[in-house]
Amino acid sequence: MRAGRLRHRVELQARAGTVNALNEPLDEWTTVATLSAAIEPLSGREFIAAQQVQADMSHRVTVRHFAGITPKHRLRWTDPATDVARVFDIRAVIDRDEKHREMQLMCTERV
């Protein structure tokens, strides 16, 4: 894998698993690792659900092999040009060629 392709710095995040005073789960995430990645948009669509326009965007994120990545994780990337954070939910983890060198993460961007 050519390192020049991995020009994005993404945070691999896992759910924190904390609860509030009423023992309700909180939606908090902690950063597990910072990875170099290539983010490629694959497709996008808009649809109407519950009388609201919903957007869905699919991306392929390529990273070096990192043991333990599962669809329970998510990726967070801050665009350096606009300083806007983008969040990607991991839908599938593919170990390319089963050689533990490169992983493709099929993701959906939260909009």
N, C-alpha and C positions, 0 to 999 in steps of 0.2 A: 504494500500500500504506500502510495506517495504521500508524504506528510504535508505537501503543499495544498492538497485537497481539503485538509482538515483545518479550515481557517476560522471556524466559529468556536468560541469557548462556551460550553454549556454546563449547567449544574445538574447533576443527577440527584433527584430528591426523593425522599421516602416520607410516608405519613408519620407524624411524630407520635401518635397514639396517646395524646394527653386528653384529659377530661376536665370539665369545669367543676364548680362547687356542687352543681346538681347532678354530677356524674354523667353528663352528656358529652359525647365525643366532640372535640374541637377539630376544625379543618385546618390543621397546621402542618407544615412540611419542613423538614430539615434537610440540609445539603449533605449528601453522602460523599460525593466526589465532584471534582471539576474535570471535564473531559474535553479534548479537542475533537471537533466533529465537522462533518459536511452536511448541511441541511439543504435538501432538494424538494421543492414543492412538486407533488404529483398530480393532484386534481383538486378542484373546489366546486362546491355547489351551494345553492341557496334553496331553501324549501320553506313552506309555510306549515307551522305546527302550532296548535292552540292559538290561532289568529295572530301569530307573531312570525316575523321573518327570522329563520334560523340559518346560520352559516356553518358550513362544514368544510374543513380544509385538510387534505391528506399530505403527509410529508414522509420522506424516507431520510432518516438520519443515520449516517455512517460514522462509527467510532472504532477505535482499536478495541480488541477484546478486553472486556472487563467482567470478571466472574460475578455472578449474582444478580445481574439486571433481569428484572421480570416486568410484566405488565402492571404490577402494583406500584411501580416507580413512575416518575414523570420527569420531564426535562424542562429547564427554565433557561432561556437565552435572552440577554439584553442586547438589543441592537445598538452598537456604539455610535451610529450616525444620528439616531433619533432619541436614544436613551429610553426606549420603550421596551418593557419586559414582555416576552411572549412565552406562553406555557404550552407544552406539548404532552398529551397523554399517550403513553406507550400502549399500543394495541397488540403488537407481536414483536418477538425478538428472534432474529435469524442469525445463526452462526455460519457465515459464508464459508462454503466448502468444508465445514466441520474441522477446520484446522486451528481454531482458537487464535486467529490473527485479527480478524475483522468482523464486526457485527453490524447488521442492518436493523434499525429499529423503525418499525412502521408505526407512525404516530398520527394523531388527530390534534389539530391546534384548537385550543380553547379560544372562543371568540367572545 
